[in-house]
Amino acid sequence: MKPDLKAALLTAIVYPGAGHFSLKKHLIGAIFAGVFSVLLILTLQDIFAIAQCTANEIVHGKIPMSVTAILKAAQQPSNACAQLAEYKYVPLMIVIWILSIADAYRLGRKVLPNIID
């Protein structure tokens, strides 16, 4: 498989920066992976905050202890819990992932002439 396509696919399917590591571009791969990981952790903290808020509502009796009520609360959190979910980092995560794919492909194209020669 060509290095440009391999790097782009690794980045697209596995994780941002994975293609850079396959091209031996460790620093830029670590930057892409690190920034994406930080944003992922921040997004997961938002998700856990919503789950904790919903669990507190169940414990305090605001949500009945039935499977259907709990499922409904998980799908549609209350206004108090929904305010915790801004998901403000998701668009930036998508942009970083796309930039990582494009950069891995670009760097793979630079490596391609050296391999063919």
C-alpha positions as a Python dict, from the first residue, in 0.01 Angstrom:
ca = {
    (1, 'M'): (0, 0, 0),
    (2, 'K'): (125, 349, -81),
    (3, 'P'): (250, 542, 221),
    (4, 'D'): (20, 838, 157),
    (5, 'L'): (-293, 624, 149),
    (6, 'K'): (-176, 408, 440),
    (7, 'A'): (-105, 715, 657),
    (8, 'A'): (-439, 877, 570),
    (9, 'L'): (-631, 556, 643),
    (10, 'L'): (-452, 497, 973),
    (11, 'T'): (-534, 851, 1080),
    (12, 'A'): (-895, 827, 963),
    (13, 'I'): (-973, 485, 1110),
    (14, 'V'): (-747, 444, 1413),
    (15, 'Y'): (-675, 783, 1573),
    (16, 'P'): (-552, 1128, 1471),
    (17, 'G'): (-174, 1115, 1444),
    (18, 'A'): (-153, 740, 1384),
    (19, 'G'): (-58, 791, 1020),
    (20, 'H'): (215, 1032, 1118),
    (21, 'F'): (370, 767, 1341),
    (22, 'S'): (373, 523, 1049),
    (23, 'L'): (560, 787, 846),
    (24, 'K'): (815, 830, 1129),
    (25, 'K'): (688, 1185, 1194),
    (26, 'H'): (658, 1130, 1568),
    (27, 'L'): (647, 1492, 1684),
    (28, 'I'): (359, 1603, 1464),
    (29, 'G'): (180, 1274, 1532),
    (30, 'A'): (215, 1329, 1904),
    (31, 'I'): (84, 1685, 1869),
    (32, 'F'): (-226, 1574, 1676),
    (33, 'A'): (-289, 1281, 1911),
    (34, 'G'): (-227, 1490, 2221),
    (35, 'V'): (-454, 1779, 2126),
    (36, 'F'): (-728, 1539, 2019),
    (37, 'S'): (-690, 1340, 2342),
    (38, 'V'): (-724, 1651, 2557),
    (39, 'L'): (-1041, 1753, 2373),
    (40, 'L'): (-1175, 1398, 2403),
    (41, 'I'): (-1114, 1398, 2778),
    (42, 'L'): (-1292, 1733, 2814),
    (43, 'T'): (-1589, 1601, 2617),
    (44, 'L'): (-1602, 1284, 2827),
    (45, 'Q'): (-1602, 1497, 3142),
    (46, 'D'): (-1914, 1673, 3011),
    (47, 'I'): (-2079, 1337, 2944),
    (48, 'F'): (-1991, 1207, 3291),
    (49, 'A'): (-2126, 1526, 3448),
    (50, 'I'): (-2462, 1467, 3277),
    (51, 'A'): (-2463, 1104, 3392),
    (52, 'Q'): (-2383, 1209, 3749),
    (53, 'C'): (-2655, 1473, 3744),
    (54, 'T'): (-2910, 1219, 3617),
    (55, 'A'): (-2797, 967, 3880),
    (56, 'N'): (-2843, 1231, 4151),
    (57, 'E'): (-3196, 1298, 4025),
    (58, 'I'): (-3273, 926, 4047),
    (59, 'V'): (-3134, 907, 4401),
    (60, 'H'): (-3331, 1214, 4514),
    (61, 'G'): (-3657, 1077, 4370),
    (62, 'K'): (-3699, 1327, 4084),
    (63, 'I'): (-3689, 1036, 3839),
    (64, 'P'): (-3889, 721, 3923),
    (65, 'M'): (-3700, 396, 3974),
    (66, 'S'): (-3834, 228, 3662),
    (67, 'V'): (-3645, 115, 3356),
    (68, 'T'): (-3853, 324, 3118),
    (69, 'A'): (-3817, 643, 3326),
    (70, 'I'): (-3441, 595, 3357),
    (71, 'L'): (-3405, 530, 2984),
    (72, 'K'): (-3610, 839, 2908),
    (73, 'A'): (-3394, 1045, 3146),
    (74, 'A'): (-3079, 912, 2976),
    (75, 'Q'): (-3209, 1002, 2631),
    (76, 'Q'): (-3359, 1337, 2732),
    (77, 'P'): (-3187, 1478, 3041),
    (78, 'S'): (-3366, 1739, 3250),
    (79, 'N'): (-3297, 2106, 3184),
    (80, 'A'): (-3062, 2125, 3483),
    (81, 'C'): (-2858, 1831, 3353),
    (82, 'A'): (-2879, 1935, 2987),
    (83, 'Q'): (-2710, 2266, 3069),
    (84, 'L'): (-2399, 2069, 3154),
    (85, 'A'): (-2386, 1931, 2799),
    (86, 'E'): (-2249, 2194, 2568),
    (87, 'Y'): (-2032, 1957, 2362),
    (88, 'K'): (-1836, 2264, 2260),
    (89, 'Y'): (-1524, 2063, 2180),
    (90, 'V'): (-1677, 1819, 1929),
    (91, 'P'): (-1657, 2052, 1625),
    (92, 'L'): (-1294, 2125, 1705),
    (93, 'M'): (-1227, 1752, 1740),
    (94, 'I'): (-1370, 1694, 1393),
    (95, 'V'): (-1158, 1974, 1246),
    (96, 'I'): (-842, 1833, 1407),
    (97, 'W'): (-921, 1485, 1281),
    (98, 'I'): (-973, 1612, 924),
    (99, 'L'): (-655, 1823, 938),
    (100, 'S'): (-465, 1521, 1066),
    (101, 'I'): (-591, 1307, 777),
    (102, 'A'): (-500, 1574, 521),
    (103, 'D'): (-156, 1631, 673),
    (104, 'A'): (-79, 1258, 692),
    (105, 'Y'): (-174, 1225, 325),
    (106, 'R'): (39, 1530, 236),
    (107, 'L'): (341, 1397, 424),
    (108, 'G'): (291, 1054, 268),
    (109, 'R'): (302, 1212, -76),
    (110, 'K'): (636, 1373, 15),
    (111, 'V'): (774, 1035, 122),
    (112, 'L'): (641, 859, -191),
    (113, 'P'): (907, 988, -438),
    (114, 'N'): (1186, 880, -201),
    (115, 'I'): (1051, 525, -189),
    (116, 'I'): (1006, 492, -566),
    (117, 'D'): (1360, 622, -648),
}
